[in-house]
Amino acid sequence: MKSLVVVFIGLGLMLPIMNTVEAEVHPANLPAPPLDPSQISRPEGKPVLFIIGDSTVHNSSGEFKGWGDVVWQYFDTNRIEIQNHAKGGRSSRTYRTQGSWSNVLASARKGDFVIMQFGHNDAGPLDDTNRARGTLPGLGDETKEIYNPITRQKEVVHTYGWYIRQYIREAREAGMIPIVCSPVPRVPRRPVELSNIETNQYAFWAHSVAKEENACFVDLYNIVMHKWVGLTPEQIKQAYFTTNDNTHTTFAGADLNARAFVEGLRELKGCPLAKFLKEVTE
């Protein structure tokens, strides 16, 4: 709290004129300062695989682990550098608006790759005072102008599909090859059977945009759900998720998701990232 005080000399009076309270904003929700390209360190002679997304992709807090933190072990890191730039709490919108994506673009070079997985945080409110990270549902060009209470500026919010489309196009403009992933599933609400696998709208939208843009697509959501066939929600949570919630994985869950990505990547036709995977040994 800040007070404006006027002092009347001679009378010895100090009269508070006005009290103002400034809303506190967590630094993690503010745009990051841009990186200086001259200060960026990258390996010489081999491409970089950038990974972007939310806390299901990168998480190093306690028992939490994201699949992007462990997927490196399935790649030949003598031939490709793995950099996990995913950030907890981000949506496809705020990963851009808070500066993380521009920093990836600043360090990208022709021949690099980028894996993207968003969706878990996109269903949140558009303009709440906590995160302001939601996106409009769908694939189209619909927009909504809001006042963002965190940045204290007006902002035009787009659809989830629009944001994914921009990542794909801008990655290509920077010389990168984009790989789109559907979001990994949360703990399901009912036992998983082949006849009743729960659908996910963001998985559908991610697939649709990747298909429209002719981008590589790994359907993490459905690959993982099929690995859970025959298990109950209780069994899945105990085996793969933290005790805190039904979204964040332990190392076992992160590794399952990473192996699901590798499986999906191997099945893709014509995706050059696959050639950097380690050879399968029996």
The 8 nearest C-alpha neighbors of each residue, nearest first, counted from 0:
[[1, 20, 19, 2, 21, 18, 22, 3],
 [0, 2, 19, 18, 20, 3, 21, 17],
 [3, 1, 18, 17, 4, 15, 19, 0],
 [2, 4, 17, 16, 15, 5, 18, 1],
 [3, 5, 15, 14, 16, 2, 13, 6],
 [4, 6, 14, 13, 7, 15, 3, 16],
 [7, 5, 13, 12, 8, 4, 14, 11],
 [8, 6, 12, 10, 11, 9, 5, 13],
 [9, 7, 10, 11, 6, 12, 13, 5],
 [8, 10, 11, 7, 12, 6, 13, 5],
 [9, 11, 12, 8, 7, 6, 13, 14],
 [10, 12, 9, 8, 7, 13, 6, 14],
 [11, 13, 10, 7, 6, 14, 8, 9],
 [14, 12, 6, 5, 4, 15, 7, 11],
 [13, 15, 5, 4, 16, 12, 6, 7],
 [16, 14, 4, 17, 3, 13, 5, 2],
 [15, 17, 3, 4, 14, 5, 18, 2],
 [18, 16, 3, 15, 2, 19, 4, 1],
 [17, 19, 2, 1, 20, 3, 0, 16],
 [20, 18, 1, 0, 21, 17, 2, 3],
 [19, 21, 0, 22, 1, 18, 2, 23],
 [20, 22, 23, 19, 0, 1, 24, 18],
 [23, 21, 24, 20, 149, 128, 148, 0],
 [22, 24, 21, 25, 149, 20, 26, 128],
 [25, 23, 26, 22, 149, 28, 29, 129],
 [24, 26, 27, 28, 23, 29, 129, 149],
 [27, 25, 29, 28, 24, 30, 31, 23],
 [28, 26, 25, 29, 30, 31, 24, 97],
 [29, 27, 26, 25, 130, 30, 97, 24],
 [28, 30, 26, 27, 97, 31, 150, 25],
 [97, 31, 29, 98, 32, 96, 28, 27],
 [30, 32, 98, 97, 33, 29, 99, 27],
 [31, 33, 34, 30, 98, 97, 102, 99],
 [34, 32, 102, 31, 35, 98, 101, 99],
 [33, 35, 102, 36, 32, 105, 38, 39],
 [34, 36, 37, 38, 33, 39, 105, 102],
 [37, 35, 39, 38, 105, 34, 106, 102],
 [36, 38, 35, 39, 40, 34, 106, 105],
 [39, 37, 36, 35, 40, 34, 106, 41],
 [40, 38, 36, 37, 106, 41, 35, 34],
 [39, 41, 38, 42, 106, 37, 36, 43],
 [40, 42, 39, 43, 106, 47, 80, 46],
 [43, 41, 45, 44, 40, 80, 46, 47],
 [42, 44, 45, 41, 46, 40, 47, 80],
 [43, 45, 42, 46, 78, 79, 41, 47],
 [44, 46, 79, 43, 78, 42, 47, 80],
 [47, 45, 111, 79, 110, 80, 48, 44],
 [48, 46, 80, 111, 79, 81, 49, 112],
 [47, 49, 112, 81, 113, 111, 80, 82],
 [50, 48, 113, 82, 83, 112, 47, 114],
 [49, 51, 83, 114, 84, 113, 115, 85],
 [52, 50, 85, 115, 84, 114, 116, 49],
 [51, 53, 85, 116, 117, 115, 56, 86],
 [52, 54, 87, 86, 89, 85, 56, 55],
 [55, 53, 87, 57, 56, 58, 86, 88],
 [54, 56, 65, 53, 57, 247, 66, 58],
 [57, 55, 65, 67, 66, 54, 53, 52],
 [58, 56, 65, 54, 85, 67, 68, 55],
 [59, 57, 64, 65, 54, 63, 60, 56],
 [58, 60, 64, 63, 61, 57, 65, 62],
 [61, 59, 63, 58, 62, 64, 57, 65],
 [62, 60, 63, 59, 64, 58, 249, 241],
 [61, 63, 249, 60, 64, 241, 250, 59],
 [64, 62, 249, 60, 61, 248, 58, 59],
 [65, 63, 58, 249, 250, 59, 248, 253],
 [66, 64, 56, 57, 55, 58, 253, 68],
 [67, 65, 253, 56, 257, 68, 69, 256],
 [66, 68, 56, 70, 65, 69, 57, 83],
 [67, 69, 66, 65, 57, 70, 83, 64],
 [68, 70, 71, 66, 67, 72, 254, 257],
 [69, 71, 257, 67, 72, 73, 68, 66],
 [72, 70, 74, 73, 69, 81, 68, 76],
 [73, 71, 70, 74, 69, 75, 76, 277],
 [72, 74, 71, 277, 70, 276, 75, 261],
 [75, 73, 276, 277, 71, 72, 76, 275],
 [74, 76, 277, 77, 78, 276, 275, 79],
 [77, 75, 79, 78, 74, 80, 81, 71],
 [76, 78, 75, 79, 80, 45, 74, 275],
 [77, 79, 76, 75, 45, 275, 80, 46],
 [78, 80, 76, 46, 45, 47, 77, 75],
 [79, 81, 47, 76, 48, 46, 82, 45],
 [82, 80, 48, 47, 71, 49, 79, 83],
 [83, 81, 49, 48, 84, 50, 80, 47],
 [82, 84, 50, 85, 49, 67, 81, 51],
 [83, 85, 51, 50, 82, 86, 49, 52],
 [86, 84, 51, 52, 57, 53, 83, 56],
 [87, 85, 53, 54, 89, 57, 52, 84],
 [88, 86, 54, 53, 89, 57, 58, 85],
 [87, 89, 53, 54, 86, 120, 90, 130],
 [90, 88, 53, 94, 93, 87, 86, 120],
 [89, 91, 120, 92, 121, 93, 94, 132],
 [90, 92, 117, 94, 93, 162, 121, 159],
 [91, 93, 90, 95, 94, 96, 132, 162],
 [94, 92, 96, 95, 90, 97, 89, 132],
 [93, 95, 89, 99, 92, 91, 97, 96],
 [96, 94, 93, 100, 98, 97, 92, 99],
 [95, 97, 93, 98, 94, 92, 30, 99],
 [30, 98, 96, 93, 95, 31, 94, 29],
 [99, 97, 31, 30, 101, 96, 95, 100],
 [100, 98, 102, 94, 101, 97, 95, 103],
 [99, 101, 103, 95, 102, 98, 94, 104],
 [100, 102, 104, 98, 103, 99, 105, 95],
 [101, 103, 105, 99, 100, 104, 34, 33],
 [104, 102, 100, 105, 106, 101, 107, 99],
 [103, 105, 101, 107, 102, 106, 100, 173],
 [106, 104, 102, 103, 107, 36, 101, 34],
 [105, 107, 103, 104, 39, 36, 102, 108],
 [108, 106, 104, 105, 103, 173, 111, 109],
 [109, 107, 111, 174, 110, 173, 106, 175],
 [108, 110, 174, 111, 175, 173, 107, 46],
 [109, 111, 175, 174, 46, 108, 112, 176],
 [112, 110, 175, 46, 47, 109, 108, 48],
 [113, 111, 176, 48, 175, 177, 49, 47],
 [112, 114, 49, 177, 48, 50, 178, 176],
 [113, 115, 178, 50, 179, 177, 51, 49],
 [114, 116, 51, 179, 52, 180, 50, 178],
 [117, 115, 52, 180, 182, 181, 179, 51],
 [118, 116, 52, 91, 182, 90, 119, 53],
 [119, 117, 121, 120, 201, 182, 90, 91],
 [118, 120, 121, 117, 182, 122, 90, 53],
 [119, 121, 90, 118, 122, 123, 89, 133],
 [122, 120, 133, 118, 90, 134, 123, 119],
 [121, 123, 133, 120, 134, 124, 119, 118],
 [124, 122, 133, 121, 120, 132, 125, 131],
 [125, 123, 133, 126, 127, 131, 132, 122],
 [124, 126, 133, 131, 132, 127, 134, 123],
 [125, 127, 131, 147, 124, 128, 148, 146],
 [126, 128, 131, 129, 124, 130, 125, 148],
 [129, 127, 148, 130, 149, 131, 126, 147],
 [128, 130, 127, 131, 149, 24, 28, 25],
 [129, 131, 132, 128, 127, 28, 149, 126],
 [132, 130, 126, 127, 125, 124, 133, 129],
 [131, 133, 130, 93, 125, 90, 123, 92],
 [134, 132, 123, 121, 125, 124, 122, 131],
 [135, 133, 121, 158, 159, 157, 136, 156],
 [134, 136, 158, 157, 159, 137, 133, 156],
 [137, 135, 158, 159, 134, 138, 122, 160],
 [136, 138, 158, 160, 139, 159, 135, 204],
 [139, 137, 160, 158, 161, 159, 204, 140],
 [138, 140, 141, 137, 158, 161, 160, 157],
 [139, 141, 142, 161, 158, 157, 138, 160],
 [140, 142, 139, 157, 158, 143, 135, 138],
 [143, 141, 157, 156, 155, 140, 144, 158],
 [142, 144, 156, 155, 145, 157, 141, 135],
 [143, 145, 155, 154, 156, 142, 153, 146],
 [146, 144, 154, 153, 147, 155, 143, 126],
 [145, 147, 153, 152, 148, 154, 126, 151],
 [146, 148, 151, 126, 152, 149, 150, 153],
 [149, 147, 151, 128, 150, 146, 126, 127],
 [150, 148, 151, 147, 128, 24, 131, 29],
 [149, 151, 152, 147, 148, 29, 30, 153],
 [152, 150, 148, 147, 149, 146, 153, 154],
 [153, 151, 150, 147, 146, 154, 148, 149],
 [152, 154, 146, 145, 147, 144, 155, 151],
 [153, 155, 145, 144, 146, 156, 152, 147],
 [154, 156, 144, 143, 145, 142, 157, 153],
 [155, 157, 143, 142, 144, 154, 134, 135],
 [158, 156, 142, 135, 134, 161, 141, 155],
 [157, 159, 135, 161, 160, 136, 134, 137],
 [160, 158, 162, 161, 134, 136, 135, 137],
 [159, 161, 138, 163, 158, 162, 137, 164],
 [162, 160, 164, 158, 159, 163, 138, 157],
 [161, 163, 165, 164, 159, 160, 91, 166],
 [164, 162, 166, 160, 165, 161, 167, 159],
 [163, 165, 161, 167, 162, 166, 160, 168],
 [166, 164, 162, 168, 167, 163, 169, 161],
 [167, 165, 163, 169, 164, 168, 170, 162],
 [168, 166, 164, 170, 165, 169, 177, 171],
 [169, 167, 165, 171, 170, 166, 172, 164],
 [168, 170, 172, 166, 171, 167, 165, 173],
 [171, 169, 175, 173, 167, 168, 172, 166],
 [170, 172, 174, 175, 168, 173, 169, 176],
 [171, 173, 169, 174, 170, 168, 175, 167],
 [174, 172, 170, 171, 175, 169, 107, 108],
 [175, 173, 109, 171, 172, 108, 110, 170],
 [174, 176, 111, 112, 171, 170, 110, 173],
 [175, 177, 112, 171, 113, 111, 170, 178],
 [178, 176, 113, 167, 112, 114, 175, 170],
 [177, 179, 114, 215, 216, 113, 214, 115],
 [178, 180, 216, 115, 114, 215, 217, 209],
 [181, 179, 217, 116, 216, 218, 115, 219],
 [180, 182, 202, 218, 219, 220, 205, 116],
 [183, 181, 220, 116, 118, 117, 202, 180],
 [182, 184, 220, 219, 181, 185, 223, 256],
 [185, 183, 220, 182, 186, 224, 223, 187],
 [184, 186, 246, 245, 187, 183, 247, 240],
 [185, 187, 245, 232, 236, 184, 235, 188],
 [188, 186, 189, 232, 185, 190, 191, 184],
 [187, 189, 232, 186, 190, 197, 231, 191],
 [188, 190, 187, 232, 191, 231, 197, 186],
 [191, 189, 231, 230, 232, 192, 229, 188],
 [192, 190, 228, 229, 230, 196, 227, 189],
 [193, 191, 228, 194, 195, 229, 196, 190],
 [192, 194, 195, 196, 228, 191, 225, 229],
 [193, 195, 192, 196, 191, 197, 228, 225],
 [196, 194, 192, 193, 197, 191, 190, 198],
 [197, 195, 193, 191, 192, 194, 198, 224],
 [196, 198, 195, 199, 187, 191, 224, 188],
 [197, 199, 196, 200, 202, 203, 221, 195],
 [200, 198, 202, 201, 203, 197, 220, 184],
 [201, 199, 203, 202, 204, 198, 205, 137],
 [200, 202, 204, 203, 199, 118, 205, 181],
 [203, 201, 181, 205, 199, 200, 204, 206],
 [204, 202, 200, 206, 201, 205, 207, 199],
 [203, 205, 201, 207, 206, 202, 208, 160],
 [206, 204, 202, 208, 207, 203, 181, 201],
 [207, 205, 209, 203, 204, 208, 210, 202],
 [206, 208, 204, 210, 205, 209, 203, 211],
 [207, 209, 211, 210, 205, 206, 212, 204],
 [210, 208, 214, 212, 206, 211, 207, 213],
 [209, 211, 213, 207, 208, 212, 206, 214],
 [212, 210, 208, 209, 213, 207, 214, 206],
 [211, 213, 209, 214, 210, 208, 164, 167],
 [214, 212, 210, 211, 209, 215, 208, 216],
 [215, 213, 209, 212, 216, 210, 178, 177],
 [214, 216, 178, 179, 270, 209, 177, 213],
 [217, 215, 179, 178, 180, 209, 214, 218],
 [218, 216, 180, 263, 219, 179, 264, 260],
 [219, 217, 181, 220, 180, 221, 222, 216],
 [218, 220, 222, 181, 183, 221, 217, 223],
 [221, 219, 183, 184, 218, 223, 181, 182],
 [220, 222, 224, 223, 219, 218, 225, 184],
 [223, 221, 219, 225, 224, 220, 259, 218],
 [224, 222, 226, 225, 221, 220, 219, 259],
 [223, 225, 221, 227, 226, 222, 220, 228],
 [226, 224, 227, 228, 222, 223, 221, 193],
 [225, 227, 223, 224, 228, 222, 221, 259],
 [228, 226, 224, 225, 230, 229, 191, 223],
 [229, 227, 191, 192, 225, 230, 226, 193],
 [228, 230, 191, 192, 227, 231, 190, 193],
 [231, 229, 227, 228, 190, 191, 234, 235],
 [230, 232, 190, 234, 233, 235, 191, 189],
 [231, 233, 235, 234, 187, 190, 189, 186],
 [234, 232, 236, 231, 235, 237, 230, 186],
 [235, 233, 231, 237, 232, 236, 230, 238],
 [236, 234, 232, 238, 233, 237, 239, 231],
 [235, 237, 240, 233, 239, 238, 234, 232],
 [236, 238, 234, 235, 239, 233, 240, 241],
 [237, 239, 235, 236, 234, 240, 251, 252],
 [238, 240, 252, 251, 236, 248, 249, 237],
 [241, 239, 248, 236, 249, 247, 252, 237],
 [240, 242, 243, 248, 249, 247, 244, 63],
 [241, 243, 244, 240, 245, 236, 237, 247],
 [244, 242, 241, 245, 247, 240, 246, 63],
 [243, 245, 246, 242, 241, 247, 240, 186],
 [244, 246, 186, 185, 247, 240, 236, 243],
 [247, 245, 185, 244, 248, 186, 240, 55],
 [248, 246, 240, 55, 241, 245, 63, 244],
 [249, 247, 240, 252, 241, 253, 239, 64],
 [248, 250, 63, 252, 64, 240, 251, 241],
 [249, 251, 253, 64, 252, 254, 248, 63],
 [252, 250, 254, 249, 239, 253, 255, 238],
 [253, 251, 239, 248, 255, 249, 254, 250],
 [252, 254, 66, 250, 256, 65, 255, 251],
 [253, 255, 257, 251, 256, 252, 250, 66],
 [254, 256, 252, 258, 253, 257, 259, 251],
 [255, 257, 259, 253, 254, 258, 66, 252],
 [258, 256, 254, 70, 66, 260, 259, 255],
 [257, 259, 261, 255, 260, 256, 254, 262],
 [260, 258, 256, 262, 257, 261, 222, 255],
 [259, 261, 257, 263, 258, 262, 264, 219],
 [262, 260, 264, 258, 263, 259, 265, 257],
 [263, 261, 259, 265, 260, 264, 258, 266],
 [262, 264, 260, 266, 217, 261, 265, 259],
 [263, 265, 261, 267, 266, 262, 260, 273],
 [266, 264, 262, 263, 267, 273, 261, 268],
 [265, 267, 263, 264, 268, 262, 261, 273],
 [268, 266, 264, 265, 270, 269, 263, 215],
 [267, 269, 270, 266, 265, 264, 215, 271],
 [268, 270, 271, 267, 215, 273, 272, 266],
 [269, 271, 272, 268, 273, 267, 215, 264],
 [272, 270, 273, 274, 269, 275, 176, 268],
 [271, 273, 274, 270, 275, 112, 276, 264],
 [274, 272, 275, 271, 276, 265, 264, 270],
 [273, 275, 272, 276, 271, 277, 270, 265],
 [276, 274, 273, 272, 75, 74, 277, 79],
 [277, 275, 74, 273, 274, 75, 73, 278],
 [278, 276, 74, 75, 73, 279, 275, 274],
 [277, 279, 280, 276, 75, 73, 74, 275],
 [278, 280, 277, 281, 276, 73, 265, 74],
 [281, 279, 278, 277, 73, 276, 74, 75],
 [280, 279, 278, 277, 73, 276, 262, 258]]
